[in-house]
Amino acid sequence: MLNLRVHERDKKKPNFIKKFNHYVRLNKQDEVPLFFQNGQFHFENGEVINDPPDWAIEQMNNVATKIQKEVKYRKLEVKDDGDH
């Protein structure tokens, strides 16, 4: 499930952040923005994308390694079959 709250605070200790929800927002002209979080591509409504477009894969492959780890991304190959 896509969670766009960057961090979650502890209810008993409001100054303490108990969890970070890292995500990457991907966009390309004339395309719907996509998100990547917890090892999955998502549409803005949170729906999981099982077959992401090549442009989104290319963008995620170029994201800094540290950020890829934070969002649990593993590098994917671009299919380049003309369908994406």
Long-range contacts (C-beta under 8 A, 24 or more apart in sequence): 1-46, 2-35, 2-37, 2-42, 2-46, 3-37, 4-35, 20-70, 22-67, 22-70, 22-71, 23-71, 24-60, 24-63, 24-67, 24-71, 24-73, 26-55, 26-56, 26-59, 26-60, 28-55, 28-56, 28-59, 31-55, 36-60, 36-71, 36-73, 37-71, 37-72, 38-71, 38-72, 39-71, 39-72, 39-73, 39-74, 51-84, 52-76, 52-84, 53-84, 54-78, 54-79, 54-80, 54-84, 55-84
